[in-house]
Amino acid sequence: MVNCCGLVTVKNEPGFVENGSSVSESPILTACFHWPDIVEEKPGPECECKTEMYTSQTMTLKEEKYSPMEIKDEEEFDLSEYGHYVSSPARDIQRIQSNKRGNTEKKRNKDRSYNRSHLTVHMMTHTGQKPLQCSHCGKTFNHKSTLKEHQRIHTRAKPHQCSQCGKAFTCMSHLKIHQQIHTGGKPHQCSQCGKTFHHISSLNKHQRIHTGESPYQCSQCGKAFYFKSDFKAHQMIHTGEKPHQCSQCGKAFSQMSNLKTHQKIHTGAKPYQCSKCEKTFTLKSSLKRHQTILTRAKPHQCSQCGKAFTCMSHLKIHQQIHTGGKPHQCSQCGKTFHHISSLNKHQRIHTGESPYQCSQCGKAFYFKSDFKAHQMIHTGEKPHQCSQCGKAFSQMSNLKTHQKIHTGAKPYQCSKCEKTFTLKS
């Protein structure tokens, strides 16, 4: 066997020593030999990239010094006394010397074949040859082991399971990367910005941001990308491909992330909340935009009411309230609107388009505000509470109407008898 120091140890037990033509049983003493003295490495074929094909078949005993010695297979040795064991070298030097020239010649032929096969596999890294093809999807591979791992995607076999959370993976390497989430280990750090990563491949991709390397270039418009995922998403702009379809309204998207964002419209989920005003948003980008508005200066002020805006375009839209200007008119009914977006929403009434559908009862709505109000019927949510009596409402408009009871306000008057009312209805 091979110790940590690289010495080969042979256990003291009965062996065979040749005495001329006869063979007699004799004990073999325990001895340590330096690896270079006992083993001769014969390099196999060499690639142009200077990679030499050393294999177990090219490592042989130096016959002139130790031909009488029988080196046993590592399974025959008692390894319990050794703290560390290198498995391959002991097996590599397992050679029972034979006087039969025929057997020696067969081994030499096997050596040459073994070396050539390793070189052939290695050369595929340069030529790009992938002779093994998946029967399910047609993807090709260099190695049989890689093909087998890939096929688990189709069979859904996930034999490697995380002991902490139970999540399973198709291959061990993916499990090891996942386990770093539990340990918190991100051993690979960027020397430029200090950002850390679970895996070296993620670090290598990240470093393209600093080096400016953009290996993925679009053949149609010439735009280049750091990451393959961004490149593939961009290509769909040219092809018009939209493989990800919403199951509720049928709208299709080029990327799964965009579909997931869209689906929040149907569910009404708003996971992003402003820490200052508690307003919630469907998208993180919308929250960031909102927070910018809160902190941003508002230099554009309305001369009539004093309300300020971040940009001039918003001020102009607001001023139409005072001037009564509604430049956007519906071609169906003639109704006019301050803004084009309001006209587009209004036109759903004529087209019958109801993009907001309740997943619980199937009822559909023209407007998002109506959809949200309806959802509270199912959830029982009543976020708007009266400060005087504690009564809660699902909509702010209902709370404002209710508060008139406490104030006694009756703004609606009959033109015939002058009787006043709290509600218009």
Backbone torsions as a table, in degrees:
resi	resn	phi	psi	omega
1	MET	NA	174.0	-177.8
2	VAL	-114.8	125.3	176.7
3	ASN	-82.4	174.5	178.9
4	CYS	-60.1	-30.7	-177.0
5	CYS	-78.3	-4.0	180.0
6	GLY	92.7	6.3	178.9
7	LEU	-87.0	148.8	178.8
8	VAL	-98.0	123.5	-178.8
9	THR	-110.9	130.7	177.5
10	VAL	-112.5	126.4	-174.7
11	LYS	-72.8	148.2	178.5
12	ASN	-77.1	104.9	178.5
13	GLU	-160.2	165.8	-177.5
14	PRO	-57.6	138.7	177.6
15	GLY	-143.3	-163.7	-178.5
16	PHE	-129.4	132.4	176.7
17	VAL	-123.5	133.3	-178.2
18	GLU	-83.1	130.9	173.9
19	ASN	-121.0	88.6	-176.5
20	GLY	67.3	-121.1	-178.1
21	SER	-92.5	-15.7	-177.7
22	SER	-96.7	158.1	179.1
23	VAL	-122.9	127.1	-179.7
24	SER	-124.8	151.6	-179.9
25	GLU	-80.5	134.8	-177.3
26	SER	-152.5	143.4	178.2
27	PRO	-68.9	143.5	175.1
28	ILE	-104.6	122.2	-176.6
29	LEU	-76.9	151.5	175.0
30	THR	-67.0	131.8	-179.2
31	ALA	-150.7	153.0	176.0
32	CYS	-114.6	132.0	178.6
33	PHE	-124.5	139.4	175.0
34	HIS	-65.2	135.8	-176.2
35	TRP	-51.8	-47.2	-179.1
36	PRO	-64.3	-26.2	-179.2
37	ASP	-74.8	-26.9	-173.1
38	ILE	-107.1	-23.7	-175.5
39	VAL	-116.4	137.5	176.6
40	GLU	-117.5	121.5	178.4
41	GLU	-89.1	124.5	177.0
42	LYS	-111.6	103.1	-177.2
43	PRO	-62.4	141.9	177.7
44	GLY	-84.9	-157.0	-179.5
45	PRO	-60.0	147.2	-178.2
46	GLU	-113.4	134.8	177.6
47	CYS	-82.9	162.3	178.1
48	GLU	-60.7	-24.6	178.9
49	CYS	-82.5	9.1	176.2
50	LYS	73.4	13.7	175.0
51	THR	-80.9	119.9	-179.7
52	GLU	-95.5	141.3	-175.3
53	MET	-89.9	74.3	174.0
54	TYR	-79.2	131.1	179.2
55	THR	-137.2	174.0	179.2
56	SER	-62.9	-25.9	-178.0
57	GLN	-79.5	-15.6	-178.1
58	THR	-97.0	-0.5	179.7
59	MET	-103.1	109.6	-173.7
60	THR	-125.3	158.0	175.8
61	LEU	-69.9	146.3	173.4
62	LYS	-77.5	102.0	-168.8
63	GLU	-60.0	-35.4	-173.3
64	GLU	-66.2	-21.7	-176.4
65	LYS	-103.2	-36.8	-170.2
66	TYR	-131.6	29.1	-178.4
67	SER	-63.2	-29.7	179.0
68	PRO	-72.4	-18.0	-171.9
69	MET	-81.2	136.2	173.8
70	GLU	-99.6	117.3	176.2
71	ILE	-93.7	119.6	-172.8
72	LYS	-86.8	160.1	176.7
73	ASP	-65.1	147.2	-175.4
74	GLU	-60.8	-22.4	-178.7
75	GLU	-68.8	-20.8	-178.1
76	GLU	-85.8	-7.5	-178.0
77	PHE	-95.4	150.1	173.8
78	ASP	-86.6	109.8	-173.1
79	LEU	-96.9	2.0	-172.4
80	SER	-65.3	-24.7	-176.7
81	GLU	-83.0	-5.2	-176.6
82	TYR	-107.1	135.8	-178.8
83	GLY	-77.9	-24.5	-175.2
84	HIS	-141.9	141.5	-177.7
85	TYR	-137.9	124.7	176.2
86	VAL	-95.1	113.6	-167.9
87	SER	-71.6	-38.2	-169.0
88	SER	-73.4	-40.5	-174.0
89	PRO	-62.4	-40.3	-179.5
90	ALA	-61.7	-39.6	177.4
91	ARG	-70.7	-34.5	-179.3
92	ASP	-61.3	-35.3	-176.6
93	ILE	-97.7	11.0	178.0
94	GLN	-71.0	98.1	-180.0
95	ARG	-137.1	110.5	170.7
96	ILE	-87.0	111.3	-174.1
97	GLN	-64.3	136.1	-177.5
98	SER	-125.7	142.9	176.2
99	ASN	-86.6	-4.6	-178.0
100	LYS	-81.7	110.8	-177.6
101	ARG	-62.5	-31.1	-178.8
102	GLY	-62.9	-44.1	179.5
103	ASN	-65.0	-39.8	178.9
104	THR	-62.2	-42.5	-179.5
105	GLU	-65.3	-39.1	177.9
106	LYS	-61.8	-40.7	179.6
107	LYS	-64.3	-40.0	179.3
108	ARG	-63.3	-41.2	177.8
109	ASN	-63.5	-40.6	178.8
110	LYS	-63.9	-40.0	177.8
111	ASP	-57.0	-48.0	-176.8
112	ARG	-63.5	-41.0	179.4
113	SER	-65.4	-41.9	-178.9
114	TYR	-62.0	-43.3	180.0
115	ASN	-66.4	-42.0	-178.4
116	ARG	-63.0	-37.9	-179.7
117	SER	-65.1	-38.3	177.1
118	HIS	-65.5	-40.9	179.1
119	LEU	-65.2	-39.5	-179.8
120	THR	-61.0	-45.3	178.9
121	VAL	-64.2	-42.6	-179.7
122	HIS	-62.7	-40.7	-177.4
123	MET	-62.5	-23.8	179.4
124	MET	-63.2	-25.2	178.0
125	THR	-67.2	-26.5	179.2
126	HIS	-89.6	-40.4	-175.2
127	THR	-82.9	-20.1	-177.6
128	GLY	79.3	9.0	-179.0
129	GLN	-69.8	132.8	178.5
130	LYS	-134.4	88.5	-171.7
131	PRO	-77.4	-15.0	-176.4
132	LEU	-97.4	123.2	-174.2
133	GLN	-116.6	139.2	176.2
134	CYS	-75.0	129.5	-177.9
135	SER	-74.3	-15.6	-178.8
136	HIS	-85.6	-48.1	-173.2
137	CYS	-121.7	-6.8	177.1
138	GLY	84.7	0.6	179.2
139	LYS	-67.2	142.4	-175.4
140	THR	-110.8	155.3	-175.1
141	PHE	-142.1	159.3	176.4
142	ASN	-80.4	-42.7	-170.6
143	HIS	-115.4	148.5	179.5
144	LYS	-65.5	-37.8	-179.7
145	SER	-63.3	-38.4	178.5
146	THR	-67.6	-38.6	177.1
147	LEU	-62.8	-43.1	-179.6
148	LYS	-62.4	-42.1	177.7
149	GLU	-62.9	-41.8	179.5
150	HIS	-62.6	-40.7	-176.2
151	GLN	-64.0	-19.6	176.7
152	ARG	-65.6	-23.1	176.3
153	ILE	-62.0	-40.8	-178.5
154	HIS	-77.6	-38.7	-178.7
155	THR	-82.6	-12.2	-178.5
156	ARG	65.1	19.1	177.3
157	ALA	-74.9	127.7	179.6
158	LYS	-133.1	81.4	-173.7
159	PRO	-76.3	-14.3	-175.3
160	HIS	-102.1	108.6	-173.2
161	GLN	-112.2	140.4	177.8
162	CYS	-74.7	129.1	-177.4
163	SER	-73.6	-17.2	-176.7
164	GLN	-91.8	-42.7	-176.7
165	CYS	-118.9	-7.5	176.8
166	GLY	84.5	-3.3	179.4
167	LYS	-66.2	136.8	-175.7
168	ALA	-111.6	153.8	-176.4
169	PHE	-135.9	157.3	-178.8
170	THR	-74.9	-30.6	-179.3
171	CYS	-137.1	155.6	-174.6
172	MET	-62.2	-36.1	-178.4
173	SER	-61.2	-37.9	178.3
174	HIS	-68.6	-36.4	177.3
175	LEU	-63.4	-43.1	-178.8
176	LYS	-63.4	-40.2	177.2
177	ILE	-63.8	-42.9	179.8
178	HIS	-62.2	-41.2	-176.2
179	GLN	-62.0	-21.9	177.3
180	GLN	-67.1	-19.8	175.7
181	ILE	-64.8	-41.3	-178.8
182	HIS	-73.5	-39.0	-178.2
183	THR	-80.8	-17.2	-178.5
184	GLY	77.4	7.6	-176.9
185	GLY	-77.9	122.6	172.0
186	LYS	-129.3	81.1	-169.9
187	PRO	-73.9	-13.0	-174.3
188	HIS	-102.4	112.0	-174.3
189	GLN	-112.2	139.0	177.4
190	CYS	-76.0	127.6	-178.7
191	SER	-73.0	-15.6	-177.3
192	GLN	-87.2	-49.0	-173.8
193	CYS	-119.0	-6.8	177.4
194	GLY	83.9	-1.2	179.3
195	LYS	-66.0	139.5	-176.9
196	THR	-110.2	155.0	-175.4
197	PHE	-138.2	152.8	177.6
198	HIS	-68.7	-38.2	-170.7
199	HIS	-127.5	147.9	-178.5
200	ILE	-63.0	-32.9	-179.8
201	SER	-65.3	-36.3	177.6
202	SER	-67.0	-38.7	176.9
203	LEU	-64.0	-44.4	-180.0
204	ASN	-59.7	-40.9	178.6
205	LYS	-67.2	-42.1	-179.8
206	HIS	-61.0	-38.7	-175.7
207	GLN	-64.4	-17.1	176.3
208	ARG	-62.3	-27.7	178.4
209	ILE	-62.8	-39.5	-179.1
210	HIS	-79.6	-39.3	-176.9
211	THR	-80.5	-19.4	-178.2
212	GLY	81.2	7.0	-179.9
213	GLU	-68.9	125.3	178.4
214	SER	-127.3	83.6	-171.6
215	PRO	-74.4	-13.6	-176.8
216	TYR	-106.5	109.2	-176.4
217	GLN	-117.4	134.5	179.5
218	CYS	-74.5	128.1	-178.4
219	SER	-74.5	-16.1	-176.6
220	GLN	-91.7	-41.4	-177.2
221	CYS	-119.4	-7.4	176.7
222	GLY	83.0	-2.1	-179.8
223	LYS	-67.9	137.5	-176.9
224	ALA	-112.5	153.8	-174.5
225	PHE	-135.0	149.1	175.6
226	TYR	-72.2	-40.8	-170.2
227	PHE	-116.8	145.7	-178.1
228	LYS	-64.1	-37.1	-178.9
229	SER	-62.5	-41.2	178.0
230	ASP	-67.4	-37.0	179.3
231	PHE	-64.2	-44.8	179.8
232	LYS	-64.3	-40.7	178.4
233	ALA	-63.5	-39.6	178.8
234	HIS	-64.5	-40.5	-178.0
235	GLN	-59.1	-29.9	-179.5
236	MET	-68.3	-19.4	175.0
237	ILE	-64.6	-40.4	-179.4
238	HIS	-76.6	-39.8	-177.1
239	THR	-81.8	-21.5	-177.4
240	GLY	76.4	10.2	-177.9
241	GLU	-71.6	131.9	177.4
242	LYS	-136.9	82.6	-172.7
243	PRO	-77.8	-13.8	-174.9
244	HIS	-102.9	111.9	-173.3
245	GLN	-113.5	140.0	178.0
246	CYS	-74.6	129.1	-177.3
247	SER	-74.0	-16.7	-176.8
248	GLN	-92.9	-42.3	-177.2
249	CYS	-118.8	-6.9	176.8
250	GLY	84.1	-2.8	179.8
251	LYS	-66.6	136.9	-175.6
252	ALA	-110.5	151.8	-177.7
253	PHE	-136.2	153.9	179.9
254	SER	-78.4	-26.9	-178.2
255	GLN	-123.9	145.0	179.4
256	MET	-63.1	-36.2	179.9
257	SER	-61.2	-37.6	178.2
258	ASN	-69.2	-35.5	176.8
259	LEU	-64.6	-44.4	-179.8
260	LYS	-62.1	-39.1	176.8
261	THR	-64.0	-44.1	179.7
262	HIS	-61.6	-40.8	-176.3
263	GLN	-62.8	-21.0	176.8
264	LYS	-66.0	-22.0	176.5
265	ILE	-63.5	-41.8	-178.4
266	HIS	-74.8	-37.6	-178.1
267	THR	-83.0	-22.5	-178.4
268	GLY	77.5	11.0	-178.1
269	ALA	-68.0	133.6	177.5
270	LYS	-134.1	80.8	-173.5
271	PRO	-77.5	-10.3	-175.0
272	TYR	-105.1	117.4	-175.2
273	GLN	-116.0	138.6	177.8
274	CYS	-75.9	130.6	-177.8
275	SER	-74.0	-16.0	-177.1
276	LYS	-92.9	-45.6	-175.5
277	CYS	-117.3	-0.4	178.1
278	GLU	66.5	11.3	175.4
279	LYS	-68.9	140.2	-177.0
280	THR	-108.5	154.6	-175.9
281	PHE	-137.9	151.2	177.6
282	THR	-73.2	-40.5	-175.9
283	LEU	-111.7	147.1	176.5
284	LYS	-65.6	-35.4	178.6
285	SER	-64.1	-35.5	177.8
286	SER	-67.5	-38.1	177.1
287	LEU	-63.9	-44.0	179.5
288	LYS	-62.4	-40.8	178.8
289	ARG	-63.5	-42.1	179.1
290	HIS	-63.4	-43.7	-179.3
291	GLN	-65.7	-32.3	176.6
292	THR	-66.3	-38.9	179.4
293	ILE	-63.7	-39.6	-179.1
294	LEU	-65.3	-39.4	-176.7
295	THR	-89.3	-19.3	-175.8
296	ARG	-75.3	147.4	175.8
297	ALA	-68.6	148.9	179.9
298	LYS	-119.5	82.5	-174.3
299	PRO	-77.9	-13.8	-174.5
300	HIS	-99.4	106.7	-174.0
301	GLN	-112.4	140.4	178.3
302	CYS	-74.3	128.7	-177.4
303	SER	-73.0	-17.3	-176.2
304	GLN	-93.8	-41.4	-176.8
305	CYS	-119.3	-8.1	176.5
306	GLY	85.8	-2.5	179.6
307	LYS	-67.6	136.3	-176.2
308	ALA	-109.5	153.8	-176.7
309	PHE	-135.7	155.7	-179.0
310	THR	-74.8	-31.4	-179.4
311	CYS	-135.5	156.5	-175.3
312	MET	-62.9	-35.4	-178.3
313	SER	-61.9	-37.6	178.4
314	HIS	-69.2	-35.8	177.7
315	LEU	-64.5	-42.5	-179.2
316	LYS	-63.4	-39.7	177.2
317	ILE	-63.7	-43.1	179.7
318	HIS	-62.2	-40.4	-176.3
319	GLN	-64.3	-20.2	177.6
320	GLN	-66.1	-22.3	176.3
321	ILE	-65.1	-40.9	-178.7
322	HIS	-77.1	-38.0	-177.6
323	THR	-83.1	-17.5	-178.1
324	GLY	80.1	7.4	-178.9
325	GLY	-75.5	124.8	176.6
326	LYS	-132.2	86.9	-171.2
327	PRO	-75.5	-13.0	-175.0
328	HIS	-102.0	111.9	-174.2
329	GLN	-111.5	140.4	176.8
330	CYS	-76.3	129.2	-178.7
331	SER	-73.8	-15.8	-177.2
332	GLN	-87.1	-49.1	-173.9
333	CYS	-119.2	-6.6	177.6
334	GLY	83.8	0.3	179.8
335	LYS	-67.0	140.8	-177.5
336	THR	-110.0	155.0	-175.8
337	PHE	-138.6	153.8	177.8
338	HIS	-67.9	-39.2	-171.4
339	HIS	-128.2	150.2	-178.4
340	ILE	-63.3	-34.2	179.9
341	SER	-64.0	-36.9	177.7
342	SER	-67.0	-37.8	176.7
343	LEU	-64.5	-43.2	179.9
344	ASN	-60.8	-41.6	177.9
345	LYS	-65.8	-42.3	180.0
346	HIS	-60.4	-39.0	-176.2
347	GLN	-64.3	-16.1	175.5
348	ARG	-61.7	-28.7	178.4
349	ILE	-62.3	-38.6	-178.9
350	HIS	-80.6	-37.6	-177.8
351	THR	-81.8	-20.0	-178.3
352	GLY	82.7	5.4	179.8
353	GLU	-68.4	124.7	179.2
354	SER	-128.6	84.1	-172.4
355	PRO	-74.1	-13.7	-176.8
356	TYR	-106.4	107.5	-176.4
357	GLN	-117.3	135.6	179.2
358	CYS	-75.2	127.4	-178.2
359	SER	-75.2	-15.6	-177.2
360	GLN	-91.8	-40.2	-177.5
361	CYS	-119.6	-7.3	177.1
362	GLY	83.7	-2.6	-179.7
363	LYS	-67.6	138.2	-177.4
364	ALA	-113.7	153.6	-174.7
365	PHE	-134.4	149.0	175.9
366	TYR	-72.6	-40.9	-170.0
367	PHE	-116.9	145.0	-178.3
368	LYS	-62.7	-38.0	-179.1
369	SER	-62.4	-40.6	177.9
370	ASP	-67.7	-37.8	179.2
371	PHE	-62.9	-44.5	179.9
372	LYS	-64.5	-41.4	178.8
373	ALA	-63.1	-39.3	179.2
374	HIS	-65.4	-40.7	-177.9
375	GLN	-59.4	-30.8	-179.8
376	MET	-67.9	-18.3	175.3
377	ILE	-65.2	-41.9	-179.6
378	HIS	-75.3	-39.9	-176.9
379	THR	-82.5	-21.7	-177.5
380	GLY	76.3	10.4	-177.9
381	GLU	-71.7	132.3	178.1
382	LYS	-137.0	83.6	-172.9
383	PRO	-78.3	-13.6	-174.5
384	HIS	-103.5	110.9	-173.5
385	GLN	-113.7	140.0	178.3
386	CYS	-74.9	128.6	-177.2
387	SER	-73.1	-16.5	-176.1
388	GLN	-94.6	-42.5	-177.2
389	CYS	-117.4	-7.8	177.6
390	GLY	84.6	-3.2	179.7
391	LYS	-66.5	138.1	-175.9
392	ALA	-111.9	153.2	-177.5
393	PHE	-137.1	153.7	179.6
394	SER	-78.4	-27.0	-178.3
395	GLN	-124.2	146.2	179.7
396	MET	-63.3	-37.1	-179.4
397	SER	-61.5	-37.3	178.0
398	ASN	-69.0	-36.0	177.2
399	LEU	-64.8	-43.8	-179.7
400	LYS	-62.7	-39.8	177.3
401	THR	-63.7	-43.9	179.9
402	HIS	-61.9	-40.6	-176.2
403	GLN	-62.9	-19.2	177.3
404	LYS	-67.1	-22.1	177.0
405	ILE	-65.0	-41.8	-178.9
406	HIS	-74.2	-35.9	-178.6
407	THR	-81.2	-22.8	-178.2
408	GLY	79.3	10.1	-178.2
409	ALA	-70.2	133.6	177.3
410	LYS	-133.1	80.6	-172.4
411	PRO	-77.8	-10.8	-175.2
412	TYR	-102.1	117.3	-175.2
413	GLN	-116.5	140.9	177.5
414	CYS	-77.9	132.3	-177.3
415	SER	-74.2	-16.5	-177.0
416	LYS	-93.9	-46.1	-176.9
417	CYS	-114.6	0.0	177.9
418	GLU	64.6	16.9	175.4
419	LYS	-72.3	141.4	-177.6
420	THR	-108.7	155.5	-176.8
421	PHE	-138.0	152.2	177.8
422	THR	-73.1	-42.7	-176.9
423	LEU	-110.2	147.8	177.9
424	LYS	-67.5	-33.1	-179.0
425	SER	-69.1	NA	NA
